[in-house]
Structures are given as C-alpha cells and as structure tokens.
Amino acid sequence: MNPAATPERPAAAAETRTLDHDIWAMAWPAMLSFLVVNVVDVTDVAFVGRLGRHTVAAWSYAAQCVHLVETLVQSVGVGCVALMARAAGARDPARARRVLAGSILVSQAVALLGLLLAVFAPRRILALLGAEPDVIETAVPYLRLFASSMVLYAAAFMFESGLRAHKSTRGPMLIAIVVMTVKAILSFGLIFGAWGLPRLGLVGAGAATVAAHAVGLVLYVAIARVLAREGLAVTFRWRDLLAGRQSASETLAVSLPTMGERLIMSLALLTYFKILSSYGTAAIAAYGIGVRLLSFSWAPGLGFGAAASTFVGQALGANDSRGARRVGYRSVRLALIVMCALGVAFFLFRRQLAGAFTNDPQVVEDLVPFMMMLAIAQPFMGSHFTLGGVLRGAGDTVTPLVGAAVGNWGFRVPLAWLFTRAFGHRLGWVWASLIADHFVRMTINAAAFVRGRWARRTGATLRGHGGSVADPVGTSRGAEVAPLEQN
C-alpha cells in the first residue's frame, strides 16, 4: 500500500460528495417543477377518466396534437437560454433583452401556427390519427382551447427560459406550483360543476388550462419586472421587440437541432398513436393515462440532465474535461438510483395505480401491461435523458437527435407495426416496443459519451453585437450551451 495515497482518498470522497450535492442542488428545483406539472396532468387524467372511455380517448387524441406544438416551443426555449446566457456572460444586458424579445417572436409564431391548424382543420388532423367520428366531435372543442393556451404558454416559457439563463431556478418552480394549483382547482370545478361553476366536462379541462397559463404569464411578467429593477436582463422594452428580428433568427438557428429532435419524436409518437388506434378506444385511453402516470419517473432524468448540462458547459469552458466527465458519470449514477426505485414501485403497484385513475375494466386491463413495460424501461430512460444533457452542455445536439430518430423510427414504430401484424393484435407486444426505443437511445448517447469527443470541445465562440455570444450555426454540432458562471 502506498502511504502517500491514503490522504487523497478522504479528499477524493469529499470532492465526490460535494459534486453530488451540487448536482442535487441544481436538479431538485427542476425535478420539482416537472413533478408538479405531472401531478396536475395525472389529476386531470383522473378527472377526465371519470367521464368514460370515449372522453378519455378524445382527450388523448387532442393532447397528442398539442404536445407537438408544446415541444417545439420548448425547443425555442433552448435557444433562448443559450443566447441569453452568453449575453449575460458578456455583460451585455441590451443584447440579452433583444434575445428574449426575439425568442418571444419565434415562440409566438410556432404557437399561433398550431392554433390556426386547431381552428381551421381540427377534424382532418384528428382523422389522420385514426380517431373515430364521435371521438373527433368530442375532441374538437378541447383541442381548440388547449391550442389557445399554448399562445400564453409560449410567452411564459420564454420568460422562464430568461430566468434560467440567469441561474434563477426557484422562481420558475414556485410559479409552476401556483399555475398547476390553479389548473387543478379549476379543472375539478369546471369538469364536474363544483362550487356553483358550470358543468362543462372535457371543455372545462380546456378552459382551466387557458386560465392557468394566463395566470402563469402574469406572474412571469411581474417577477421579471421586479428582477429587472435589480439589474437582471430578464424582460424587454418595446424597442427591443421592434429590434428583435436578428435575435429571432439567431434563436431559431440555435433551436433547430433540438426542434428537429423533438419533431422527429412527436411525429413518431403520432404514428405510434395511429397504430394503437386499431386496438380501439380502450387502448388509446390506456396509453393517455399511462404516459401521464409514468411521467412521474421521467422527472429525475430530466432534472439531472438539466443540471449536467450546466455543469458540463461550465467545466468545458474552464478546459476541465476530466471534471466534465466526472459530472456525467455522477449525474447518470444519481439518475439511475432514483429512476430504478420509482420503476420498481410502479412495477409492483401497477394494477392498483391503474384502478385509481379509471373505473373502466377494459382500460385497466390494457393499462397494466403498458405500465409494466414502461417501468422496465426506466433505467434506459434515466440514462439517455441525463447523457443527453451532458452532450448538449458540450454543444452536441446532433447525437441526441440521431438517437431519437433511430430509436423511434428504426425501432419503436417499425416494431409496433410488425408486432401488430405478426402477433394478432396482442397489445402487450406493442407496449414492449417502447423498451427498444429507449434502450437504443441510451446506447447511442452512451457511445458518444464514452468516445469522449464531446469532452475535447469547449463549444463554439459566437460573434455578436457588443460582446461574445453563441454562434448558432458555427459548428456542425449546433449550439445548445449551458449558462455561463455569473460572478
């Protein structure tokens, strides 16, 4: 034994504990925000589930359509965070305000396009997904309200992204709690006609969503104005909005790789959804409930991915590739511990949980094997979510895009189609294709992580007005970058 090495072991252990603590400190507000949103989504499922299989199926079809718009808006938020963080690091508040204004312009364009489609072509869209005529008529009013809420959500999410770019994560967490509380209370009242409110059924859920996102936008504007008086560039002026055309194009360019990834995933999910439609409304209802219910266990992977992205970006900015690798390994380890525990809980109590969210026996029978398959996939999900955050923090947005494309279009959709044809409409096999998707995505992200090219890059330096900011098209990898350290 080398005596000189002995003192290093406690020091190394202390360093590891400190790193784990720091990762947790950044991850938990994001995780709690995701969990709060998921709690209310699951509560909505529980409310709508009491309206019958037909209504749950209508809700599921509409939710799948609007989810595509929501993910594209979130991709714009990626570009907003990247460019605002670089502007803040260059101490250029004017540019940060222009980036926020430009990001709102882009996000509003995305949300308004989705709303126009929901207003003028909702039946055609739902029919393309395989919805039955009576389900379509039930879904259309809810789809229009839900799409309307995305216009409010898009603006609020850009303000949230601006706060996160300045490393303010607790404010968004508190606003998420308020917004989701409003949504849950109004959903119950408007769906069932409680407290003297009109009984609107599924339309009530849509109206509650619009109102809740309106509250969120008001709160974000208010907190942004307060922080702006303290010197943070987390809001904008009218002249910034008028001058935001160039920033809008930069935000769009930075967001494109992530938008491509999410678009690929959303289209694959819609195709998967169409395959499921051949199994009837019970399978559609089971899928809608199951995704919301199991999304609880996705939150740790998403939270650790967000934290890893920030830490990796900072480490590589300091030319500390070894530190960046350690962050990746520790983040994946922590995510696996949490997600495996949640996966086991969902696996063991799958029937009880299914029965808690619907009283339709056929939906329960379809939901139980879905939850079992998704519980098995949890370690793979935790790994690829977190590794995706590591790679994005290094500026590599192409590898997660490739993983999403191969996992969804190379495995999930083809296997679901094949199992449908080869195994006589046995639904359990279609659910099993989810495992293949997430395993492949984990493998692709892990291979890129182990290969280590990402750790030898410090990201592109971008040229902008008044300082160094990120170049949205400066590298072949894209440019989702983590916020810089604020001194």
N, C-alpha and C positions, 0 to 999 in steps of 0.2 A: 504493500500500500504506500502511496506517495503522501507523506505528511503534509506537504505544501498544498496539496489539492483539497485537504479537509476543510479549511476555512471557506473555500469557494462554494462548497455545497450549500451551507445555510444561506449564503448570499444569493446564489442562483435560485434557491427555493423562494426566498423573499422576493426576488425580482419577478418570479413567475406569479406569486400571489398578488403582487402589485399590478401586474399586467392583467390578470384575471379580473381584479377589482375594477380596473379602469374600463375594461371591455363591458363588464356588467353595468357600470355607471352610465355608459353611453347607450347600452342596449335596452335597459329596462324602460325608459320613457317611451321609446319606440314600440317595444313589446306591449306595454300597457295601452298605448293608443290603438294598436291593432286589435288587442283583446276587447277593448271597449266597443269598437266598431263591430267585431264579430259577435259579441254578446247581444247587441241590439239586432243584428241581422238574424241571429238564431231566434231571438224573441219574436221578430217579425214572422219567421217561418212558423213558430209555434202558434201565433195568432192566425195566420193565413191557413195553416194546417187544419184549424177547426172549421174552416169554411168548405172543406171537402176536396176530394182528389182533383176535380175539374178545375177549381180555382187555384189550387197549388200548381197544377200544370201550366195554367195561364201565367201565373206569377213567374214560374221558372223560365218560360219562353221569353217574356219581356226582360227579365233580369239578364239573360244571356246576351240579348241585343245591346242593352245599355252598358253592360260590362265592357264591351269593345270600346265605346266612347270613353269610359272611365279610365281604362288602361292607357289610352292614347294621351289623355290629359295628364296622367301621372308621368308619362314619358317626357312631356314638356317640362314638368317639374324637375326632372333630372337635369335638363339643360339649364334651367333657371338657377338651380343650386350651384352648378359648376361655374357658370359665368359670374354670378353674384359673389361667390366665394373668392374667385380670382380678383374681382374688382375690389372687394373689401381688403384682401391681402395687399393689393397695390395702393391702398388708402385713397381710393377714387370713388367717393360716395355718389358723385354725379353719374358716373357710369353704372354703378350698382342700381340706381333709381331707373336709369334708362333700360337696363336689362329686365328689371321687374315689370316695367311698363310694356316692353316688347313681348315678354313671356305671357302677360295677360292677353295681349292681342292675339297671339298664336293659340292659346288655350281657348279663348272665346270662339275663334274660327272653327276649331275642332268641335266644341260643344254645340255651336249653332248648326253645323252641318248635320250632326246627329239628331238635333231637334227637328230640322227640316225633313229629314227622312221619316222620323216618327210621326210627323204631322201629315205628310202627303203620301207616304207609301207604307203605312204600318202593316196592312193586311198582306201585301205582297211579300214583305220581309218575313213575316211570321209563317206564311205559307211555304216559303223556301226552306224553312227549318222543319217542315213536316207537321205543323200544328193542324189539328182538326178544326173545321169551320166554327163550331160552337166555342172552342177554346180561344180561337182568334178573336171573336167578338167580345169575350170577357177580358182578354189581354189588352186590347187596343187602348181603352181609356187610361189604364195603369201605365202602359208603355209611354204614352204622351206625357203624363205627369212626371214619370221617372226621368224621361229625357229632358224635360224642362228643368228639373232640379240640377242637371249636370251643368247648365249655364252658370248657376250660382256656385256650384261646387268647384268649377274650373277657376273662377276668380279667387275663391277662398283658398284653394290648394296652392296657387301661386304665392299668395301672402304667406302661407305656411312654409313653402319652399324658401322664401326670403328669410324667414326666421331661422330655419335650419341652416342656411348658408352662413348665418352669424352665430352658429352653435347654440341657438336657443331652442331647446327641445321640450322643456317643461311647459312652456306656454301652449304649444300645439296639443300636448297631452291633456291639459286642463280644458281647452276648448273642445277637444274631442269628447270628453266626458259630458260637458254641458250639451253639446249638439245631440249626442246619442241619447241622453236622458230625455230631451225634448221630443226626439223622434219616437222613443218607446212609449211615452205617455200619450202623445197624440195618436199614434198608431192604434193603441188599445181603445182610446175613446172614439175614434172615427171608424174603426173597423166594426166594433160591436155596439156603437151608440151609447157609450157610458157617459155619465155625468151630464146628461141632457144634450150631448152632441148628436148630430145626425148619424144614423147607422148607414155607412157607405160601403162596407165590405172591402174588396180589393182596392177600389178607388180611394178609400180612406187611407190605406197604406201609402199610396202615391202622394196624396195631399200632405200627409205627415212628413214625408221625405222632402218635399218642396219647402215646407215651413222650417224644418230643422236646418237645411242648408242655408236658408235665408238668415237664420239666427247665427250660424257659423260665420257667414261673410261679414255680418255686422260686428261680431266680436273680433275678427281678424283685423278689420279696418280700424277698430278702436284701439286694439293693443299695438298695432303698427304706428299709429299716431303718437301714442304715449312713448314708445321706444324711440321714435324719430326725434322727439324733443330731448332725448338723452344722447343723441348723436349717431344712432344706428340708421343706416340707409335701408329701411325695411318698408318704405312706402314711396310714392312718387307724386310728382306735380303734373298738372295738365300739360305743361310744355314738354315734360318727359314723355308723355303719351304721344304727343304730336311728333316728337323726335325719335320715337321708338322703332321706326321702320328697320333701321340697320340692325339694332339689337334683336328685333324679332327674327330676322333672317339668321343671325348667329345662333339664337336659341333653337330655332328649328333644325339647323345643321347639327348642333351638338346632340339634339334629342333623337335624330333619325335612327341611329343604330338601335337604341332602346325601343323606339317606336316600331321598328321592323321586328324586333324580337317579340314584342307584345302583340303585334298584329298577327304574326305567324301563329302564336299560341292561341289567340282569340279565334281566329278562323278555324284552326284545328279543333278547338272546343265546340265551335258551332257545328262543324262537320260531325264530330263525335255525337253531339246532341241530336243531329238529324238521324244518325244510325240508331240511337236509342228510341227515337220516335216510333220505330217499327215495333217496339215492345209494348206500346200503349201508354196511356196517361199515368198509370201507376209507376212505371219505371222512370218517367220524366219527373214526377213528383218526388220519388225517392232520391233521384240524383240532385234535385234542387235542395232538398233538406240535408242530404248527406254532405254536400260540398260546404254548406254553411256551418254545419255541426263540426265537421272535422277541421274546418279552417282555424279553430282554436289552436290546434297543434302546429299550424304553419307559422304562427306569430313568433315563436322563438327563433326559427331560422331566418325570418325576415329581419327581426331585430338585431341578431348577431351579424347578419350580412351588412346592415346599415352601419353598425359600429366598426366592423372590419374594414369597410370601405374607407372610412375616415382615418383610422389608424394606419392603414397601409399607405394611403396617399401621403400622410404626414411623414411616415418613415422613409418612403422613397424620395420625398422632397428633401430629406436630410441625408440622402445617399446611404441609408441604413437598410440594405437589402436583407441582412440577417434578421433585423428586427421585424421587417415586414413579413418574413417567412414565419417567425415565431407567432406573430399576431394571427396569421392564417391558421396555423396548427391549433393554437389555443382556442380560437373562435369556433372552429369546427368541433373540437372536443366538447366545449361547453354546450353547443347546439345539440350535439348528439345525445348528451346526457339528458337534457330536458325533453327533447322530442321523443326519445325512446321511452321515457317514463310516461309521457302522455299517450304515445301509441299503445303501450300496454294497457293503460286504463281504458282507452276507447275499445280495444280488442275484448277485454274482459266484460265490459258493461255495454256491449253494442246493442243487445236486444232491449235492455232497459232504457237506453237513451233513445232508441228508435221509437219505442212506445210512448215516450214522453213528448214527442213532437208531432205525432199524428195518431188518430184513432182509427185509421183505415187499415184493416188487417193485411190487405194485399200490398199496400205501400210499405208496411213494416217488414213483410217477408222479402220484398225487393231491396229494402234499405239495409238489412242486416248483413248480407254478403258484401255489399258495397263498402260498408264501414270496416269490415274485416280486411278487405284488400287495401283500403286506404291507410288503415292502421299499420299494416305490414310495410307500406311504402314510406313511413315516417322517417326512418334513418336516412334513406336516399334523398328525401326532400330536404331535411335539415342540412345535409352535406352540400347539395348543389345550390341551395339558397345562400349559404354562407360563403362557399367558394366563389359564387357569382359576385358577391360583394367584394371579396378580395380582388378579383380580376378587374372589376370596374374601378376600384380605388386606384389601381395601377394604370388606368386608361384603356384597358382591354374590354371593349363592349362587344367585340365580334365573337369571342369564344362562347359567351352565354347565348348569343343569337344562334350560333351553329348548333349548340346543344338543344335549344328549344325547337329548331327546325328538324333536327334528326330525331329527337325524342318523340315529338308529336306526329310529324308526317312520315317518319321512317318506321315508327313502331306503334304508337297508340292508335292512330286512325286505321292504318292497314290491318293491325291485329284485331281491332274491334270488328272491322268489316269481315275479316277472314273467320273469326270465331262465330260471328252471326251466321255465316253461310255453312261452316263446317260442323258446328255443334248444335244445330237445330234450335236457335234462339234460346240457348241457356244463358241467362243474364249474368251469372257469376263469372263466366269467361270474358265477357265484355268488360266487366269491372276490373278483371285481372290485367287488362292492357294498360291500366294506369301505372302499375308497378313497373312494367317495362319502360315506359316513358321516363319516369323519374330516375330509374337506375341508369339509363343511358345518359341522361343529362348530368348526373353525378359523375359518371365515368369520364365524360368529355371535359368537364370543369376540373376534375381531379388530375387528369393527364396534363392539362395545361399548367396547373399549379405545380405539380411535381417537376415538370420540364423546366420551369423556372425562368423562362424568358421574360415574363411579366416583372420579375424582381430585378431585372437588369435595366429596366426602363424607369426614368423619372417623370415621364409624361411630356407632352409637347408644351413648349412655351409659345404663348399666343401673343400676337401683336394687336393692340387696340388703341383707342384714344385715351391718352392720359396715363398710361401705365401698361404693365404686362398682365394680360389676361389670357384665357384659354383660346387656342385656335381651333375652331370647330371642325375644320377639315384638314388639319395639319399633318395627320398621320393616318395610316390605313386602319388603325385600331379604333378610331373615334375618339371621344374625349370626355367621358364621364369621369370627373375628377372630384376628389374629396375636398371639403373646405380646408383652407389653409389655417394654420395656427394663428389665433388672434392674440396679440400681445397686449 
